[in-house]
Amino acid sequence: IDIYYANEYDNSLEKIDKIILYNNNWENIDDVYYYKGLNYYSLEDREKALDSFNNVIGNFQESNYYKSSEDYINIINNIENNNETD
């Protein structure tokens, strides 16, 4: 998480992928998927960001990041819709 806030998105994604690989049953894994989405969103990779946020929505309904993930999904969809009409 600190790496994300330091704007080291690629480095953060590497660490996130390792956490998911080795600790997928960790009780806070929803946090990891949420921050994965934030990293991809910051890198303007909206497709991968959507995948991560949808993972939170689909698998972690009790997550503290559920609502925020929904918000990011809506933002990304609005961006995509605006790009289609331009």
C-alpha positions as CSV (number, residue, x, y, z in Angstrom):
1,I,0.0,0.0,0.0
2,D,2.8,2.4,0.8
3,I,4.3,1.7,-2.7
4,Y,1.0,2.7,-4.3
5,Y,1.0,6.0,-2.4
6,A,4.6,6.6,-3.5
7,N,3.3,6.4,-7.1
8,E,5.4,3.3,-7.8
9,Y,2.6,1.5,-9.6
10,D,4.6,-1.1,-11.5
11,N,6.5,-2.1,-8.4
12,S,3.3,-2.1,-6.4
13,L,1.7,-4.5,-8.9
14,E,4.6,-6.9,-8.7
15,K,4.2,-7.1,-5.0
16,I,0.4,-7.3,-5.2
17,D,0.7,-10.3,-7.6
18,K,3.1,-12.1,-5.2
19,I,0.7,-11.5,-2.3
20,I,-2.2,-12.9,-4.3
21,L,-0.1,-15.9,-5.4
22,Y,1.1,-16.8,-2.0
23,N,-1.6,-15.5,0.3
24,N,-4.8,-15.8,-1.6
25,N,-6.7,-17.0,1.5
26,W,-5.5,-14.1,3.6
27,E,-8.4,-12.4,5.4
28,N,-7.6,-9.0,3.9
29,I,-7.1,-10.2,0.3
30,D,-10.0,-7.9,-0.8
31,D,-7.8,-5.0,0.2
32,V,-5.1,-6.3,-2.2
33,Y,-7.5,-6.7,-5.1
34,Y,-8.8,-3.2,-4.5
35,Y,-5.3,-1.7,-4.5
36,K,-4.5,-3.7,-7.6
37,G,-7.5,-1.9,-9.2
38,L,-6.2,1.5,-8.0
39,N,-2.8,0.8,-9.5
40,Y,-4.2,-0.1,-12.9
41,Y,-6.6,2.8,-12.8
42,S,-3.6,5.1,-12.1
43,L,-1.8,3.6,-15.0
44,E,-4.9,4.2,-17.1
45,D,-5.3,0.5,-17.8
46,R,-9.1,0.6,-17.3
47,E,-9.8,-3.0,-18.4
48,K,-7.5,-4.5,-15.8
49,A,-8.8,-2.0,-13.2
50,L,-12.3,-3.1,-14.0
51,D,-11.3,-6.7,-13.5
52,S,-9.8,-6.0,-10.1
53,F,-12.8,-3.9,-8.9
54,N,-15.2,-6.5,-10.2
55,N,-13.3,-9.1,-8.3
56,V,-14.0,-7.2,-5.1
57,I,-17.7,-6.7,-6.0
58,G,-18.1,-10.4,-7.0
59,N,-16.2,-12.1,-4.2
60,F,-16.1,-9.8,-1.2
61,Q,-19.6,-8.3,-0.6
62,E,-18.7,-7.5,3.0
63,S,-15.5,-5.6,2.0
64,N,-14.8,-2.2,3.3
65,Y,-13.9,-1.5,-0.4
66,Y,-17.1,-2.7,-1.9
67,K,-18.7,0.7,-2.3
68,S,-15.5,2.4,-3.5
69,S,-15.0,-0.4,-6.0
70,E,-18.5,0.2,-7.3
71,D,-17.7,3.9,-7.6
72,Y,-14.6,3.2,-9.6
73,I,-16.5,0.8,-11.9
74,N,-19.0,3.6,-12.6
75,I,-16.3,6.1,-13.2
76,I,-14.5,3.8,-15.6
77,N,-17.8,2.9,-17.4
78,N,-18.6,6.6,-17.8
79,I,-15.1,7.3,-19.2
80,E,-15.6,4.5,-21.7
81,N,-19.1,5.7,-22.6
82,N,-17.8,9.3,-23.1
83,N,-15.0,8.0,-25.3
84,E,-17.4,6.1,-27.5
85,T,-19.5,9.3,-28.1
86,D,-16.6,11.5,-28.9
